[in-house]
């Protein structure tokens, strides 16, 4: 593979549209990434595979949570 296909953690996060922390979590769980020359690098093909298998949530929140008040109970509309 040529070097243009390798991305560092920041670039990989931007490519996937996730946080750097999420990239590091995936790396630590051995889902993506490899050490090359002492640096963790990610290939576009493995990032595309990650996207295709949908390990990530779309917006990072459960459906309907952005309109819910902090102290509102999600069950039957009771307030806490």
GITA-V590426 format. One record per pair of residues at least 24 apart in sequence whose C-alpha atoms are under 7 Angstrom apart, sorted by the first residue. I is the first residue (numbers start at 1). GAP is how many residues later the second one is. Records with the same first field share a line. If there is no record, write none. Layout:
I=GAP + GAP
This chain:
5=38 + 39
6=35 + 36 + 37 + 38
7=34 + 35 + 36
8=32 + 33 + 34
9=32
12=30
